[in-house]
């Protein structure tokens, strides 16, 4: 029947082997890491029996507890701030037709995706150190600000997609029915954008949670987050404690991704 | 100002873009719509009817001209401050709100107390016969029901003028017929001025008190359906409303010399030179050969009550005649016949 069959990538020579190789590369290290997190021995590559020992050790480690708490605080704040900014940016860039400098604005918003992170990290280090000297403040605020900034594009993209998929006739109808701009936003635009906003917030949260480079440069002494703490540990003796923390982070991320999937799937 | 007019559009123009790429959507349109009437803006797509409606609703600001609502200038009033509501072509129901919340939205935004909103919502839902669907979400309703919700939502705040932007175009034929009489009933019951936009001439003819026919951003003719149908002012209106045959000819004495050389008697009002004759299919009588203009039947279509005959004149120009199927005439393709025109009914248009 189908005389001209459409292009099927799976029929290309070497497709299967390439796919298998890619998956092995992606997941073999992670599976090994998770596997050794349950190691009863003291090595990250020599099996010493099944045990939850290292989870217990990590959970009782005060430095880990504090780093985890710090990570969560920063990620929550960064997600909230970045999502608020991203929502406004998404509405501003898509809800007013084409305007001059649109591409420029788009690049500015998504700059953290394009500029090498190390450059941003160094820039923030220099900038914040002069602010620190000028103000004397050295709290978590710098990390929260820095994380908020690089999380914006991650929140922006899903929200923008949602705004673009939303018919402007909803807002027109609301205006026709005596709603002020604010009420239109509150009762119509915001509820309809909510799946996109939640998705954006979760992406921003995950992005903040596993950031190393910028955090490493911006943090003051004693402001380790979970990833920078782990990096510090690796410089000393490597124990399966790092595996346990990584696995816990991985579990949290997978959980958030599952929620993300269901939230975005449920649109309309 | 004339207070019996719900809407007055005075010299309204709307031009999109500027310079060489400027597009005139509306060119100097003036129209008065009376209070309590069912007024239809009729025209093909792109004729500017929706633009005019959007100017009245406040979604567009005219490039020039003014729009008055009961004598008040509302040209620059934002849509949320105009006591005018719209039924959108796509319905634009809020998908996350229940039917009752959709219908009550306007009243809530006007700051009416919750009890009053609930009471009004109940009343309006009863008006459109959707009392039992108050708690449903829009996507749980059929197209016809969504249409009623859209109507109820626009009627609930008791607007001074209701605008309807091709609201029936998404419905199937049977439902459309039902909604036509439903709309007419609602209009009579509420006494609200309806401005209805459509490209469907039949819809316009059946529902309207008056029709404004638009083409290329200009108003061609305004009048009651009968007048528009019987006395179209120009070829566009005659062509757009109903079926019409056009015959171009030269005024010759008291008649019109058409392309085939025949001279037909027509009611002339001092026209001279070249004119166009508009003849409805039902205004053509087919008689035996030798009477009137000689013609030959080249095609026929049986349509139940009526039969359409396509006849060719001497110069091969063709006309369509509609004859009642039970009139007893037995005509077939190839027959030579003579056609006559109902001289009082045909319209002579300037070419």
HADDOCK unambig.tbl for C-alpha pairs under 7 A between the chains (distance, minus, plus):
assign (segid A and resid 169 and name CA) (segid B and resid 92 and name CA) 5.76 0.50 0.50
assign (segid A and resid 170 and name CA) (segid B and resid 92 and name CA) 5.50 0.50 0.50
assign (segid A and resid 170 and name CA) (segid B and resid 94 and name CA) 6.47 0.50 0.50
assign (segid A and resid 173 and name CA) (segid B and resid 92 and name CA) 6.46 0.50 0.50
assign (segid A and resid 175 and name CA) (segid B and resid 79 and name CA) 5.92 0.50 0.50
assign (segid A and resid 175 and name CA) (segid B and resid 80 and name CA) 4.85 0.50 0.50
assign (segid A and resid 176 and name CA) (segid B and resid 79 and name CA) 5.34 0.50 0.50
assign (segid A and resid 176 and name CA) (segid B and resid 80 and name CA) 5.22 0.50 0.50
assign (segid A and resid 176 and name CA) (segid B and resid 85 and name CA) 5.89 0.50 0.50
assign (segid A and resid 176 and name CA) (segid B and resid 86 and name CA) 6.80 0.50 0.50
assign (segid A and resid 177 and name CA) (segid B and resid 80 and name CA) 6.13 0.50 0.50
assign (segid A and resid 177 and name CA) (segid B and resid 85 and name CA) 6.63 0.50 0.50
assign (segid A and resid 177 and name CA) (segid B and resid 105 and name CA) 6.90 0.50 0.50
assign (segid A and resid 177 and name CA) (segid B and resid 106 and name CA) 4.41 0.50 0.50
assign (segid A and resid 178 and name CA) (segid B and resid 80 and name CA) 3.83 0.50 0.50
assign (segid A and resid 178 and name CA) (segid B and resid 81 and name CA) 6.14 0.50 0.50
assign (segid A and resid 178 and name CA) (segid B and resid 106 and name CA) 5.86 0.50 0.50
assign (segid A and resid 178 and name CA) (segid B and resid 109 and name CA) 5.63 0.50 0.50
assign (segid A and resid 178 and name CA) (segid B and resid 110 and name CA) 6.20 0.50 0.50
assign (segid A and resid 179 and name CA) (segid B and resid 80 and name CA) 5.78 0.50 0.50
assign (segid A and resid 179 and name CA) (segid B and resid 109 and name CA) 5.33 0.50 0.50
assign (segid A and resid 180 and name CA) (segid B and resid 80 and name CA) 6.50 0.50 0.50
